[in-house]
Amino acid sequence: METFAGYLMPIVYKGQSIKTEHLQTRHSASAFDVSHMMQTMIRGKDRVKFLESITVADIKGLGSNKCSLSVFTNDFGGIIDDCIIGKCDDYIHIVSNAANADKVWKRMNEQLKEHPMDVDIEKLDNRGLIALQGPKASDALQRHVAINLKDLKFMNTTKTNLENIGESQITRCGYTGEDGFEISIEGERAKLLMEILCENEHVKPAGLGARDTLRLEAGLCLHGHDIDDKTTPIEASLNWVVQKRRRLEGGFPGHSRIMEQLEKGTPTKRVGLIARNEGGPPAREGCEVLDSEGSKLGLVTSGNYAPTLNRNIAMAYIKTEHLANKEKDSSCLVRGKKYEYQITKMPFVKTNYYI
């Protein structure tokens, strides 16, 4: 157990390891207690307009009970936080990071004070959030709900009753690259839900250690490491979060800078790196990326051993001009020694979303 964003969080569970929890998620299913995540409910007739004024999301174009990965931006186009936005008939449900909860809450309230609208913002401090992830996740959850989960596609959300738990918001999403669900329930029922799910022979609990290696294999960013309030979505290779209507109409902080970068490009880009050979220490955050002549190309922002690939992998920001170089030879400097890495596309491991 370790402290994280004011919470005491499990890194790994007794009798397990990060690697076994990781592979359990890839091959079967794992339950993650992510109740530390910030959940926000937005109501009122101006809720879409309000949220589009502080995020790059095309919420107007989002269908009912659909979700979108998006980002809150500042005036320079930097990413204050990333989030999942779920649009329902009479409210919008947002899940964002615990570490940035105060910043996001402040940003929302400042915007509403400066631009009064018919909007009610509620921070759901009494909610728990359980992420059930893996190829067996759907089978494990199906026996506890009356709805047919085959009808709930990736990035869709619904409200339903969960056996012995009560009303829940179930979203088919997650941050592992696998099929799965995030289940929002009353906070006092979160422990019971973890116990119910882990009674299934195909489900085991998993901690933050495996969650980190899983999201890295899936090529997904971790705020405060791979993205921050000085990084734009374009620099982070997240162009797709800024959809066509928002590019044309704007209305979100940092629009002009983001559009300029879309047109002219950026000096650096987030890329994937995979070790050419097995063994050796992983290139961790802050390690330098070098070209074949030993000149600095950039820095690693996340790096770890990838259990699925049996290779060390990393994400890094490197000079865009180097990406045009057909050779693309590179290495990472780890504890004063060079280890060969190949620039590669992400995700590192094929995603298995239910689409």
Helices and strands as residue ranges (DSSP letters): E 2-4, E 7-9, H 18-27, E 29-33, E 38-43, H 47-52, E 66-73, E 79-87, E 92-96, G 98-100, H 101-114, E 120-123, E 127-133, H 137-142, G 149-151, E 157-162, E 166-171, E 180-186, G 187-189, H 190-198, E 203-205, H 208-217, G 239-241, H 244-249, H 255-264, E 268-275, E 288-291, E 296-306, E 311-319, H 320-323, E 329-334, E 337-344
